Amino acid sequence: MTEETPGFDEQSQQPDVPSDETEPKAAATPSPEEGAAPAGDSGQETALVAQLDQARSALGERTADLQRLQAEFQNYRRRVERDRVAVKEVAIANLLTELLPVLDDVGRAREHGELVGGFKSVAESLETIIAKMGLQQFGKEGEPFDPTIHEALMHSYAPDVTETTCVAILQPGYRIGERTIRPARVAVAEPQPGAQPAQAEDATEAGEEKDNGPEEG
């Protein structure tokens, strides 16, 4: 005779376990780590932005300093080069000034026909060398008198000049570039006091004839 155990059958051989399908899961609540960024991260970003702005500002200042130093260096180089050229010009001018009496002797010898033979060869070599050094001679008869480059040693009046004119070159002048190392020493002539130029006289006579009209016959 088989005994039956109350409350137990074949379908209930295993204990009742709640099924996932029968009971819904509870909604997951986000943890503080998975939710919105904490306030500390925002503070770090603000600090990084401030550091970046500070670095950019420092870079701009250093760039400006570098540009200023470069400009100062370029100005220094130009000033040194200008001073070097000026010192060179002064040294050459001083040397050539000492040679001017020799050049005057050469000029006088040429005027008197004494520049011959070996003396002529030496003189021409000297003139070639000083020309390469930049020395230029100036002063010609008939040119207007310029007190900045001429020195008047003789003075006279002439009826055929309309302005103060160099009528004789007593000693030529010399320059190096724009620097005059000796003015040309000249004799000058001025228009005679009260004299009118020929063109002015002709214009005056023509005006008088026009005003008076033709003479009556």
C-alpha positions in Angstrom: 0.0 0.0 0.0 1.5 3.3 -1.1 1.5 6.2 1.1 1.0 9.7 -0.4 2.8 12.6 1.1 0.5 15.4 1.5 1.3 18.7 -0.3 3.9 17.1 -2.6 3.3 15.8 -6.2 5.4 15.3 -9.3 4.9 18.7 -10.6 6.1 20.2 -7.4 9.2 18.1 -6.9 11.3 21.3 -7.0 10.8 24.2 -4.7 9.0 27.2 -6.1 11.6 29.8 -7.3 10.5 33.2 -8.5 11.0 33.6 -12.3 12.5 36.6 -13.9 9.8 36.6 -16.4 7.0 36.6 -13.9 8.3 39.4 -11.7 9.6 42.7 -13.3 13.0 44.0 -12.2 13.1 47.1 -10.2 14.2 50.2 -12.1 18.0 50.7 -11.7 18.8 53.8 -9.8 22.0 55.6 -11.1 24.8 55.8 -8.7 26.5 59.1 -8.0 29.5 57.8 -10.0 27.3 57.1 -13.1 25.2 60.2 -12.9 26.0 63.9 -13.6 29.6 65.0 -13.4 30.4 66.2 -9.9 31.2 69.8 -9.1 34.9 69.0 -8.8 35.4 68.3 -12.5 33.9 71.7 -13.5 36.4 73.4 -11.2 39.3 71.6 -12.7 38.2 72.6 -16.2 38.0 76.3 -15.1 41.5 76.1 -13.7 42.8 74.5 -16.9 41.2 77.3 -19.0 42.8 79.9 -16.7 46.2 78.3 -17.0 45.8 78.2 -20.8 44.9 81.9 -20.9 47.9 82.7 -18.7 50.2 80.7 -21.0 48.9 82.5 -24.1 49.4 85.8 -22.4 53.0 84.9 -21.4 53.6 83.7 -25.0 52.4 87.0 -26.4 54.6 89.0 -24.1 57.7 86.9 -24.9 56.9 87.3 -28.6 56.6 91.1 -28.3 59.9 91.1 -26.3 61.6 89.1 -29.1 60.3 91.4 -31.8 61.5 94.4 -29.9 65.0 92.9 -29.4 65.2 92.1 -33.1 64.2 95.7 -34.0 66.8 97.0 -31.6 69.5 94.7 -33.0 68.7 95.8 -36.6 68.9 99.5 -35.5 72.2 98.7 -33.8 73.6 97.1 -36.9 72.5 100.0 -39.1 74.1 102.5 -36.7 77.3 100.5 -36.6 77.5 100.3 -40.3 76.7 104.0 -40.7 79.4 104.9 -38.2 81.9 102.6 -39.9 81.2 104.3 -43.3 81.5 107.8 -41.7 84.8 106.9 -40.0 86.1 105.5 -43.4 85.1 108.7 -45.2 86.7 110.9 -42.6 90.0 108.9 -42.8 90.0 109.1 -46.6 89.2 112.8 -46.6 92.0 113.5 -44.2 94.5 111.5 -46.3 93.4 113.2 -49.6 93.5 116.7 -47.9 97.2 116.1 -47.3 97.6 115.3 -51.0 95.8 118.4 -52.3 99.0 120.6 -52.4 100.6 117.8 -54.6 97.7 117.9 -56.9 97.9 121.7 -57.1 101.6 121.3 -58.2 100.6 118.7 -60.8 97.9 121.1 -62.1 100.3 124.0 -62.4 102.9 121.9 -64.1 100.3 120.7 -66.6 99.2 124.4 -67.4 102.9 125.3 -68.0 103.6 122.3 -70.2 106.0 120.8 -67.7 104.2 117.6 -67.2 106.4 115.4 -69.3 108.5 112.2 -69.0 108.4 110.2 -65.8 106.8 113.0 -63.9 103.8 112.8 -66.2 103.5 109.1 -65.6 103.6 109.5 -61.8 101.1 112.3 -61.9 98.7 110.4 -64.0 99.0 107.3 -61.7 98.3 109.5 -58.7 95.3 111.1 -60.3 93.9 107.6 -61.1 94.3 106.4 -57.6 92.6 109.4 -56.0 89.8 109.1 -58.5 89.2 105.5 -57.4 89.1 106.7 -53.8 86.2 109.0 -54.7 88.0 112.4 -55.0 86.3 114.7 -57.6 87.5 118.0 -58.8 85.1 120.8 -59.5 85.0 124.5 -60.4 84.7 125.9 -63.9 84.8 129.3 -65.4 81.4 130.8 -66.3 79.4 128.9 -63.7 77.3 130.9 -61.2 79.0 131.7 -57.9 77.8 129.4 -55.0 79.1 130.4 -51.6 78.6 126.8 -50.3 81.3 125.4 -52.8 83.1 128.5 -53.9 85.5 130.9 -52.1 85.8 134.3 -53.8 89.4 135.6 -53.6 89.0 138.4 -56.3 86.0 140.6 -57.1 85.2 142.8 -60.0 82.3 144.1 -62.1 81.5 143.2 -65.7 78.9 144.5 -68.2 78.3 141.1 -69.8 77.1 139.1 -66.7 73.6 139.1 -65.2 74.5 137.5 -61.9 77.6 136.9 -59.8 79.7 134.6 -61.9 83.0 132.7 -61.6 85.3 134.3 -64.2 88.5 132.5 -63.2 89.4 129.4 -61.2 92.4 130.2 -59.1 92.4 126.9 -57.3 90.1 123.9 -58.1 87.8 122.5 -55.4 87.6 118.9 -54.4 84.8 116.8 -52.9 84.2 113.2 -51.9 80.6 112.3 -52.6 78.6 115.1 -51.1 81.4 116.1 -48.7 83.4 119.2 -49.8 86.9 118.9 -48.6 88.1 122.2 -50.2 86.0 124.9 -51.9 87.0 126.1 -55.3 88.9 129.4 -55.0 87.7 131.7 -57.7 87.6 135.3 -59.1 84.0 136.5 -59.5 82.4 139.3 -61.4 79.1 141.0 -60.7 76.9 143.1 -63.0 77.8 146.8 -63.0 75.7 148.8 -60.5 72.8 150.4 -62.3 73.4 148.5 -65.5 70.4 146.7 -67.0 70.8 143.4 -68.9 70.6 143.7 -72.7 67.3 141.8 -72.8 65.8 144.1 -70.2 66.9 147.1 -72.2 65.4 145.8 -75.4 62.1 145.0 -73.6 62.0 148.6 -72.2 62.7 150.2 -75.6 59.9 148.0 -77.2 57.5 149.1 -74.5 58.3 152.7 -75.0 57.8 152.6 -78.7 54.4 150.8 -78.2 53.2 153.4 -75.8 54.3 156.4 -78.0 52.9 154.9 -81.2 54.2 155.4 -84.7 55.7 158.8 -85.4 53.7 161.2 -87.6 55.2 161.9 -91.0 
